[in-house]
Amino acid sequence: MSLVNFEALGDIPVTLEVRFGGRDITVEELVRLEEGASIPLGVTGDAPLEVFAGDLLLASAEPAVVDDLLAVRISATSLL
């Protein structure tokens, strides 16, 4: 039995973010960025994407295209 009534929460909007890597850079590196610059993110090209709601990791995903729009296909869930 769930302690949360999901039907009562069903209309609350939630913003999802998909993250595919990141890195720290200095302010100097930031101000020197130019159009066309590449920023290595320290992850491989086949690494799973991470799907977040706020700071909560919900799932891992892979990139997909749906109706000519970029999308994600959930490959594993962390919470759901």
N, C-alpha and C positions, 0 to 999 in steps of 0.2 A: 504494500500500500504506500503510495506516495504522500509525502507531507505537503506537497505543493499542488494546488488546484490549477492545472495548466489551462483549463477552460476559462477560468477567471482572468488569466494573464494573456489570453490569446490575441487581444487587440492592441497590446502594447508594442510600439515599434522598437526594433533593435537594429543598430547599425553594425554590419559585419565588415571586417577588414581582412584582406588576404595579404599575407606577408611572404616574401620569397627570399629574404636575406637582408643583411644590413651590415654596416661597419661604422666604426668611429673614424672621423677625419678631423683635422685641425681647422681652426678658423681660416688660416692661411690657405689651406687646400680648398676650403669652401669658396672663398672669394676668387680663387683662380679658375673655378669651373667655367668651361666654355661650352657652347653648343657643339655637340658631337663628341664630347669627352666621354670616356668609359670609366666606370667605377666598379672594380672587382668587389663582389659581395662576400667572397669566402665560402660559397656553397657551390656544389656541382650543378650542372645544368639539369640533371635528372632528380635533384633533391625535391622532396614533397613540399608543397606550399602549406602554410599554416593559416587556418581560418579562426579569427578571434571575434568575440563580442566584448568590447572594452579590453580589459587585461585577461579575460578568460579564454583559454585555448579550447576551442570546440571540436576541431577536426583537422585532419591532414587531407590534402587534396592534390589533384593534378590539373594542369591547364586543359581547357577544352574550348570548343567553339560551338555555340548554339544559335541557330538562325543568324549566322554571320556576326555574332557578338561574342566577345571574350567572356568565358565562364570558367567555373571550376567544377570538377567532378570529385565528390567526396570519396576518399579511399579508406579512411578510418575515422571513427568518432572518439572523442575524449570524454564527452559529457552526456551526449544525447542517448 
